Amino acid sequence: MTIDRAAPRRRRAPARAPAPRRRGIFAILGPGLITGASDDDPSGIATYSQAGAQFGTGLVWSLLFTYPLMVCIQEISGRIGRVTGRGIAGNLCRNYPLPVVYAIVGLLFLANIINLGADLGAMAASLQLLIGGPRLLFVFLFGVGSALLQVFIDYSRYASLLKWLCLSLFSYVATVFVVDVPWGQVLHDVVVPHVTLDNAELTVLVAVFGTTISPYLFFWQASEEVEEIKEDPKAKPLKQAEEQAPAEFERIRLDTYAGMAFSNIVALFIMVTTAATLHAHGTTDIQTSADAAQALRPIAGDFAFALFALGIIGTGLLAVPVLAGSAAYALAETCHWPAGLGKKPSRAKAFYATIAGATALGILVNLSTLDPMKALFWSAVINGIVAVPVMVMMMLMTAHRSVMGDFTLPPVLRIGGWLATAVMALAAVAMLVT
């Protein structure tokens, strides 16, 4: 580690920068909301569905447990971007040996492509269940459409589109109310955790942890905070405009708390829906999110099936650009390429080429003979391997004034961040053991 531990000298405060524009609630809910919603991607839906189908409501407590951990690590990610004006990869390059950063970014890129391919496949399978037609054609259309939107739509409009796509997750809220849910049992299992050392339960529990706390989410939220700075001419990195810090930290906190709560509530509804239907009727083997939607049809009816399947498509439309975009941000910052969804394609050719290339590779995953469940398993393994060192390096960076200036982490975030890191380290070990 090469962080300069010497604190910078106090200098006379520069002229006050103009305050950034006032924000309405829709504008405040931005990077954190999109990050949280994209966490419930079709691959995540498959994990939550498997947990509900196999163990009923026995694992719903895990979503309450992971919430404060998600909040801490994602708020830290947002702070890094807003304070420094650089994403996670850009900061790693400045403070750690480049071979280490190259290895991390390479593994992140590989995991994102596998995840992206699985999500495109799940979206296509869900649309095929709803209207029929060729699955591979749908994979191609979803992938190409997502890439074109990222490349050619203005960032502010594209960010608004992603926010509206978050509404698609309400389909899982609606699904809960068309099935018979034992709410008393749900409440009991939320507040009274039941953990066994059974290998199958431990494996699913580790998968839930790995799904809710994923490295691509760190990179995305930090990079989107940087984009927010670029979009507002009055906004500056907080190291250069300290007077903007209270309002910006409050915004990041509100945005992250709301986004992660939205993510975990939706995940809970997915788990509860599959527990009340599939588990209650003895259907315990769910391999994909489309399998879960199909299995709901004879048990909960066509309406619940349609809501669940539409939700898979909506969350996929949200998650695919986040997966491709986070990979592009990480690679571009590592290679010192011009980067940003707010830039014209002609001014960030390598960045947009990475988005297109990652999406194309995701499409090709669906044309390969790779088993989708094995692919997701290895994606989870890679994410588990990447998450822990990235979290450790983030926590070390945010403790030093040479990186964060006067905005090193407050005690609550520091404790929460290290606790999240420790939990993910244990989850990674458990994943390898199981």
C-alpha positions as CSV (number, residue, x, y, z in Angstrom):
1,M,0.0,0.0,0.0
2,T,1.4,3.4,-1.0
3,I,-0.9,5.8,0.8
4,D,0.9,8.9,2.0
5,R,0.1,8.9,5.7
6,A,1.3,12.4,6.3
7,A,-1.6,14.8,6.9
8,P,-1.7,17.8,4.5
9,R,-1.0,21.2,5.9
10,R,-3.9,23.5,6.6
11,R,-4.2,26.1,3.9
12,R,-6.2,29.2,3.7
13,A,-9.7,28.2,2.6
14,P,-10.3,28.9,-1.1
15,A,-13.0,31.2,-2.3
16,R,-16.4,29.6,-1.6
17,A,-17.7,27.7,-4.5
18,P,-21.3,28.4,-5.5
19,A,-23.7,26.0,-3.8
20,P,-25.0,23.3,-6.1
21,R,-28.5,23.5,-7.3
22,R,-31.3,22.7,-4.9
23,R,-32.8,19.2,-5.5
24,G,-36.2,17.8,-5.3
25,I,-36.9,14.4,-3.9
26,F,-36.7,12.7,-7.3
27,A,-33.3,14.3,-7.9
28,I,-32.0,13.4,-4.4
29,L,-32.8,9.7,-5.0
30,G,-30.3,8.9,-7.7
31,P,-27.1,6.8,-7.5
32,G,-28.1,5.1,-4.3
33,L,-31.6,4.2,-5.5
34,I,-30.4,2.9,-8.8
35,T,-27.7,0.9,-7.2
36,G,-30.1,-0.6,-4.7
37,A,-32.7,-1.5,-7.3
38,S,-30.1,-3.0,-9.7
39,D,-29.0,-5.3,-6.8
40,D,-32.3,-7.1,-7.3
41,D,-31.3,-8.3,-10.8
42,P,-32.6,-11.5,-12.4
43,S,-29.7,-13.4,-10.9
44,G,-30.5,-12.0,-7.5
45,I,-34.2,-12.9,-8.0
46,A,-33.1,-16.5,-8.7
47,T,-31.1,-16.6,-5.4
48,Y,-34.0,-15.1,-3.3
49,S,-36.5,-17.4,-5.1
50,Q,-34.3,-20.5,-4.3
51,A,-34.1,-19.4,-0.6
52,G,-37.8,-19.0,-0.4
53,A,-38.6,-22.2,-2.2
54,Q,-36.1,-24.3,-0.4
55,F,-36.4,-23.0,3.2
56,G,-39.6,-21.1,3.3
57,T,-39.4,-17.9,5.4
58,G,-36.5,-19.3,7.4
59,L,-33.9,-17.0,5.8
60,V,-35.8,-13.8,5.7
61,W,-33.9,-12.5,8.7
62,S,-30.7,-12.4,6.5
63,L,-32.2,-9.4,4.6
64,L,-32.6,-7.4,7.9
65,F,-29.1,-8.4,8.9
66,T,-27.5,-7.3,5.6
67,Y,-29.3,-4.0,5.4
68,P,-27.0,-1.9,7.7
69,L,-24.0,-3.6,6.2
70,M,-25.1,-2.6,2.7
71,V,-25.9,0.9,3.8
72,C,-22.5,1.4,5.3
73,I,-20.4,0.1,2.4
74,Q,-22.5,1.8,-0.2
75,E,-22.5,5.2,1.6
76,I,-18.7,4.8,1.9
77,S,-18.5,4.2,-1.9
78,G,-20.6,7.3,-2.6
79,R,-18.5,9.4,-0.3
80,I,-15.3,8.3,-2.0
81,G,-16.7,9.5,-5.4
82,R,-18.1,12.7,-4.1
83,V,-15.1,13.7,-2.0
84,T,-12.4,12.9,-4.4
85,G,-14.1,13.4,-7.8
86,R,-12.9,9.9,-8.9
87,G,-14.4,6.4,-8.9
88,I,-13.2,3.4,-6.9
89,A,-10.8,2.2,-9.6
90,G,-9.3,5.7,-10.1
91,N,-8.6,5.9,-6.3
92,L,-7.2,2.4,-6.2
93,C,-4.7,3.3,-9.0
94,R,-3.4,6.2,-7.1
95,N,-2.9,4.4,-3.8
96,Y,-2.1,0.7,-4.5
97,P,0.3,-1.3,-6.7
98,L,-1.0,-1.4,-10.3
99,P,-0.7,-5.2,-10.6
100,V,-3.1,-5.6,-7.7
101,V,-5.6,-3.1,-9.3
102,Y,-5.3,-4.9,-12.7
103,A,-6.1,-8.2,-11.1
104,I,-9.1,-6.8,-9.2
105,V,-10.5,-5.0,-12.3
106,G,-10.0,-8.1,-14.5
107,L,-11.9,-10.3,-12.0
108,L,-14.6,-7.7,-11.7
109,F,-14.9,-7.6,-15.5
110,L,-15.2,-11.4,-15.8
111,A,-17.8,-11.7,-13.0
112,N,-19.9,-8.8,-14.5
113,I,-19.9,-10.5,-18.0
114,I,-21.1,-13.8,-16.5
115,N,-23.7,-12.0,-14.5
116,L,-24.7,-9.9,-17.5
117,G,-25.1,-12.9,-19.7
118,A,-27.2,-14.7,-17.0
119,D,-29.5,-11.6,-16.6
120,L,-30.0,-11.3,-20.4
121,G,-30.9,-15.0,-20.6
122,A,-33.4,-14.6,-17.7
123,M,-35.0,-11.6,-19.3
124,A,-35.3,-13.4,-22.6
125,A,-36.7,-16.6,-21.0
126,S,-39.3,-14.5,-19.1
127,L,-40.5,-12.7,-22.2
128,Q,-40.6,-16.1,-24.0
129,L,-42.9,-17.4,-21.2
130,L,-45.2,-14.3,-21.6
131,I,-45.5,-14.0,-25.4
132,G,-43.6,-17.0,-26.9
133,G,-41.0,-16.5,-29.6
134,P,-37.2,-17.2,-30.0
135,R,-35.3,-16.8,-26.7
136,L,-32.0,-16.0,-28.4
137,L,-33.5,-13.2,-30.5
138,F,-34.8,-11.6,-27.3
139,V,-31.3,-11.9,-25.7
140,F,-29.9,-10.1,-28.7
141,L,-32.6,-7.4,-28.7
142,F,-32.3,-6.7,-24.9
143,G,-28.5,-6.6,-25.1
144,V,-28.2,-4.3,-28.2
145,G,-31.0,-2.1,-26.9
146,S,-29.4,-1.6,-23.5
147,A,-26.0,-0.8,-25.1
148,L,-27.5,1.7,-27.6
149,L,-29.3,3.6,-24.8
150,Q,-26.1,3.9,-22.8
151,V,-24.1,5.2,-25.7
152,F,-26.5,7.6,-27.4
153,I,-28.9,8.9,-24.7
154,D,-27.9,12.0,-22.7
155,Y,-26.8,11.1,-19.2
156,S,-29.4,13.1,-17.3
157,R,-32.2,11.5,-19.4
158,Y,-30.7,8.1,-19.0
159,A,-30.4,8.5,-15.3
160,S,-34.0,9.5,-15.1
161,L,-35.0,6.4,-17.2
162,L,-33.1,4.2,-14.8
163,K,-35.0,5.8,-11.9
164,W,-38.3,5.1,-13.5
165,L,-37.3,1.5,-14.2
166,C,-36.9,1.1,-10.4
167,L,-40.7,1.1,-10.3
168,S,-40.7,-2.3,-12.0
169,L,-39.7,-3.8,-8.7
170,F,-43.1,-2.9,-7.3
171,S,-44.4,-5.9,-9.3
172,Y,-42.9,-8.1,-6.5
173,V,-44.7,-6.0,-3.9
174,A,-48.0,-6.5,-5.8
175,T,-47.3,-10.2,-6.2
176,V,-47.3,-10.7,-2.4
177,F,-50.9,-9.4,-2.2
178,V,-52.3,-11.9,-4.6
179,V,-51.0,-14.9,-2.7
180,D,-51.8,-16.2,0.8
181,V,-48.9,-15.2,3.0
182,P,-48.5,-16.3,6.7
183,W,-47.5,-12.9,7.9
184,G,-47.2,-14.0,11.5
185,Q,-44.6,-16.6,10.6
186,V,-42.8,-14.1,8.4
187,L,-42.6,-11.6,11.3
188,H,-41.3,-14.3,13.7
189,D,-38.6,-15.5,11.2
190,V,-37.5,-11.9,10.6
191,V,-36.9,-11.1,14.3
192,V,-35.9,-14.6,15.5
193,P,-33.1,-15.9,13.2
194,H,-32.8,-19.6,12.8
195,V,-29.4,-20.8,11.6
196,T,-28.3,-24.4,11.2
197,L,-25.0,-25.8,10.0
198,D,-26.8,-27.7,7.2
199,N,-24.6,-27.5,4.1
200,A,-27.5,-26.6,1.8
201,E,-28.8,-23.8,4.0
202,L,-25.4,-22.4,4.6
203,T,-24.7,-22.4,0.8
204,V,-27.9,-20.4,0.1
205,L,-27.3,-18.0,3.0
206,V,-23.8,-17.3,1.6
207,A,-25.3,-16.7,-1.8
208,V,-27.8,-14.2,-0.3
209,F,-24.9,-12.3,1.3
210,G,-22.9,-12.4,-2.0
211,T,-25.9,-11.2,-3.9
212,T,-26.7,-8.2,-1.7
213,I,-23.1,-7.0,-1.2
214,S,-21.4,-7.1,-4.6
215,P,-18.3,-5.3,-5.9
216,Y,-19.9,-3.9,-9.0
217,L,-22.3,-1.9,-6.8
218,F,-19.4,-0.2,-5.1
219,F,-17.8,0.8,-8.4
220,W,-21.2,2.0,-9.9
221,Q,-22.3,4.2,-7.0
222,A,-18.9,5.9,-6.6
223,S,-18.8,6.6,-10.4
224,E,-22.3,7.9,-10.5
225,E,-21.4,10.4,-7.8
226,V,-18.6,11.6,-10.0
227,E,-21.2,11.9,-12.9
228,E,-23.4,14.0,-10.6
229,I,-20.5,16.4,-10.1
230,K,-19.9,16.7,-13.8
231,E,-23.6,17.3,-14.5
232,D,-23.9,20.2,-12.1
233,P,-21.5,23.1,-13.1
234,K,-21.7,24.5,-9.5
235,A,-20.8,21.2,-7.9
236,K,-17.1,20.3,-7.1
237,P,-15.3,17.4,-5.4
238,L,-15.8,18.1,-1.7
239,K,-12.0,18.3,-1.1
240,Q,-12.2,21.5,-3.2
241,A,-15.5,22.8,-1.9
242,E,-15.8,21.9,1.8
243,E,-18.8,24.1,2.4
244,Q,-20.9,21.8,0.1
245,A,-20.1,18.8,2.3
246,P,-23.0,18.9,4.9
247,A,-25.7,19.0,2.2
248,E,-24.0,16.5,0.0
249,F,-23.4,14.0,2.8
250,E,-27.0,14.3,3.8
251,R,-28.1,13.6,0.3
252,I,-25.9,10.6,-0.1
253,R,-27.1,9.2,3.2
254,L,-30.7,9.7,2.4
255,D,-30.3,8.3,-1.1
256,T,-28.3,5.2,0.1
257,Y,-30.7,4.5,3.0
258,A,-33.7,4.6,0.7
259,G,-32.0,2.7,-2.1
260,M,-30.8,-0.2,0.1
261,A,-34.1,-0.3,2.0
262,F,-35.9,-0.6,-1.4
263,S,-33.6,-3.3,-2.5
264,N,-34.0,-5.4,0.7
265,I,-37.8,-5.0,0.9
266,V,-38.2,-6.2,-2.6
267,A,-35.9,-9.1,-1.9
268,L,-37.9,-10.0,1.2
269,F,-41.2,-9.9,-0.9
270,I,-39.6,-12.2,-3.5
271,M,-38.5,-14.6,-0.7
272,V,-41.9,-14.5,1.0
273,T,-43.8,-15.0,-2.3
274,T,-41.9,-18.1,-3.2
275,A,-42.1,-19.4,0.4
276,A,-45.8,-19.0,0.5
277,T,-46.4,-20.6,-2.9
278,L,-43.6,-22.9,-4.1
279,H,-42.3,-24.0,-0.7
280,A,-45.8,-24.5,0.7
281,H,-46.6,-26.8,-2.3
282,G,-43.4,-28.8,-2.2
283,T,-41.6,-27.1,-5.2
284,T,-38.1,-26.6,-3.8
285,D,-35.7,-26.8,-6.7
286,I,-35.6,-23.4,-8.5
287,Q,-32.6,-23.0,-10.8
288,T,-33.4,-19.6,-12.5
289,S,-35.7,-16.6,-12.0
290,A,-37.7,-17.7,-15.0
291,D,-38.1,-21.2,-13.4
292,A,-39.6,-19.4,-10.3
293,A,-42.1,-17.4,-12.5
294,Q,-43.1,-20.6,-14.4
295,A,-43.6,-22.5,-11.2
296,L,-45.9,-19.8,-9.8
297,R,-48.4,-20.2,-12.6
298,P,-50.2,-23.4,-11.5
299,I,-50.0,-22.5,-7.8
300,A,-50.7,-18.7,-7.6
301,G,-52.4,-18.2,-11.0
302,D,-51.7,-16.3,-14.2
303,F,-51.8,-12.9,-12.7
304,A,-49.0,-13.6,-10.1
305,F,-47.0,-15.4,-12.8
306,A,-47.3,-12.4,-15.1
307,L,-46.3,-9.9,-12.4
308,F,-43.3,-12.0,-11.4
309,A,-42.1,-12.4,-15.1
310,L,-42.6,-8.7,-15.9
311,G,-40.6,-7.9,-12.8
312,I,-37.7,-10.0,-14.1
313,I,-37.7,-8.1,-17.4
314,G,-37.9,-4.7,-15.7
315,T,-35.1,-5.4,-13.2
316,G,-33.0,-6.8,-16.0
317,L,-33.4,-3.6,-18.0
318,L,-32.1,-1.8,-14.9
319,A,-29.3,-4.2,-14.0
320,V,-27.7,-4.9,-17.4
321,P,-26.5,-1.3,-17.9
322,V,-25.3,-1.1,-14.3
323,L,-23.2,-4.3,-14.8
324,A,-21.8,-3.1,-18.2
325,G,-21.3,0.5,-17.0
326,S,-19.5,-0.5,-13.7
327,A,-17.1,-2.7,-15.7
328,A,-16.5,0.2,-18.2
329,Y,-15.9,2.7,-15.4
330,A,-13.4,0.4,-13.6
331,L,-11.5,-0.5,-16.8
332,A,-11.4,3.1,-18.1
333,E,-10.2,4.6,-14.8
334,T,-7.5,1.9,-14.6
335,C,-6.3,2.5,-18.1
336,H,-6.7,6.3,-17.7
337,W,-9.2,6.6,-20.6
338,P,-11.8,9.4,-20.8
339,A,-14.9,8.0,-19.1
340,G,-18.4,9.0,-18.3
341,L,-21.9,8.5,-19.5
342,G,-22.2,12.2,-19.7
343,K,-19.5,12.4,-22.4
344,K,-20.2,12.2,-26.1
345,P,-19.2,8.9,-27.7
346,S,-16.6,10.6,-29.8
347,R,-14.9,11.9,-26.6
348,A,-14.8,8.6,-24.7
349,K,-14.5,6.0,-27.5
350,A,-12.8,3.3,-25.4
351,F,-15.2,3.7,-22.5
352,Y,-18.3,3.2,-24.7
353,A,-16.5,0.5,-26.6
354,T,-16.1,-1.3,-23.3
355,I,-19.8,-1.0,-22.6
356,A,-20.6,-2.4,-26.0
357,G,-18.0,-5.2,-25.7
358,A,-19.1,-6.3,-22.3
359,T,-22.7,-6.5,-23.5
360,A,-21.7,-8.4,-26.6
361,L,-19.8,-10.9,-24.4
362,G,-22.9,-11.2,-22.2
363,I,-24.9,-12.1,-25.4
364,L,-22.3,-14.6,-26.4
365,V,-22.5,-16.3,-23.0
366,N,-26.1,-17.3,-24.0
367,L,-24.8,-18.8,-27.2
368,S,-22.2,-21.0,-25.4
369,T,-22.6,-24.4,-23.9
370,L,-21.8,-23.0,-20.4
371,D,-24.4,-24.2,-17.9
372,P,-26.2,-21.0,-16.5
373,M,-26.2,-22.3,-12.9
374,K,-22.5,-23.2,-13.0
375,A,-21.8,-19.8,-14.6
376,L,-23.7,-18.0,-11.7
377,F,-21.9,-20.1,-9.2
378,W,-18.5,-19.1,-10.5
379,S,-19.7,-15.5,-10.8
380,A,-20.5,-15.6,-7.1
381,V,-17.2,-17.1,-6.3
382,I,-15.3,-14.4,-8.2
383,N,-17.4,-11.7,-6.6
384,G,-16.7,-13.1,-3.2
385,I,-12.9,-13.2,-3.9
386,V,-13.0,-9.6,-5.3
387,A,-15.3,-8.0,-2.7
388,V,-13.1,-8.5,0.4
389,P,-9.8,-7.0,-0.8
390,V,-11.7,-4.1,-2.4
391,M,-13.6,-3.4,0.8
392,V,-10.3,-3.6,2.8
393,M,-8.6,-1.1,0.4
394,M,-11.6,1.2,0.5
395,M,-11.6,1.2,4.3
396,L,-7.9,2.0,4.4
397,M,-8.2,4.8,1.9
398,T,-11.1,6.5,3.7
399,A,-9.0,6.6,6.9
400,H,-6.4,8.8,5.4
401,R,-6.4,12.6,4.9
402,S,-4.2,12.2,1.9
403,V,-7.1,10.6,0.1
404,M,-10.2,12.1,1.8
405,G,-8.9,15.5,3.1
406,D,-10.9,16.6,6.1
407,F,-13.6,14.0,5.3
408,T,-12.2,10.8,6.7
409,L,-15.0,8.5,7.8
410,P,-16.9,9.2,11.0
411,P,-16.7,6.4,13.7
412,V,-20.1,4.9,12.9
413,L,-19.3,4.4,9.2
414,R,-15.8,3.2,10.0
415,I,-17.1,0.5,12.4
416,G,-20.0,-0.5,10.0
417,G,-17.6,-0.7,7.0
418,W,-15.2,-2.9,8.8
419,L,-18.0,-5.1,10.1
420,A,-19.4,-5.5,6.6
421,T,-15.8,-6.4,5.4
422,A,-15.5,-9.0,8.2
423,V,-18.9,-10.6,7.3
424,M,-18.0,-10.8,3.6
425,A,-14.7,-12.4,4.5
426,L,-16.5,-15.0,6.5
427,A,-19.0,-15.5,3.7
428,A,-16.2,-15.9,1.2
429,V,-14.6,-18.6,3.3
430,A,-17.9,-20.3,3.8
431,M,-18.6,-20.2,0.1
432,L,-15.3,-22.0,-0.7
433,V,-15.9,-24.5,2.1
434,T,-19.5,-25.3,0.9
